[in-house]
């Protein structure tokens, strides 16, 4: 299977990036949020509802609440809760004008929640946000025949200061306050499974590039799934001389995954 993946990715990836298929017009229709947590036990459902209302209010997401698909919204506020927790475990001061980079964003379904976090976290007035997202496989087509790029642009929906780059991440030394890597490919097997050529597998260098793009006291936030992947991620950080500032097992009533989610934060010297 590994050999098959290598050959397939060697052929498919250059083809879709040469064709760069993309089309405009994708829009997401609002869906009712009344039964957002209907599958949860009553006690847990009440916790989830209270948390959802708090996040929606604190981060001014009412418009998104009334203009989004239910699964997009539910998973997005889970990401918001996750990233809010990451900012709270390591002391950080975010300036009025904030620069951030998100590496490996896929179709960036959570961009509205991420933008709200950057704009409003512990801020009486919204910050000016400069946010760059990078996706190396942006022209992969989905079942609706829209590309990842098309989906990402629909999710962005005109947010100011946001740029989606259909390219590999290219670091700009000491330019960012935050760098995010949410579920990066830690193992070569996963890298190949998700359609990327083997030549792009260099996770240690990607970590270093993300770290080097940070300003002093900036944060690199990593999220992994499962203990094995978390442990591999930490071993990788250790091998390149990056110290873990905080590591937590993240739990939230807002969304459930088969594998537990782990947050790792690295603070720039």
FENPE-V564970 format. One record per helix or strand. SS is the DSSP state (H for helix, E for strand). FROM is the first residue (numbers start at 1). TO is the last residue. Records with the same first field share a line. If there is no record, write none. Layout:
# FENPE-V564970
SS=FROM-TO, FROM-TO
This chain:
# FENPE-V564970
H=2-19, 42-58, 62-65, 70-89, 111-120, 148-156, 188-193, 198-200, 203-212, 227-239
E=97-103, 128-134, 141-141, 147-147, 162-165, 176-182, 214-225, 246-250, 261-267
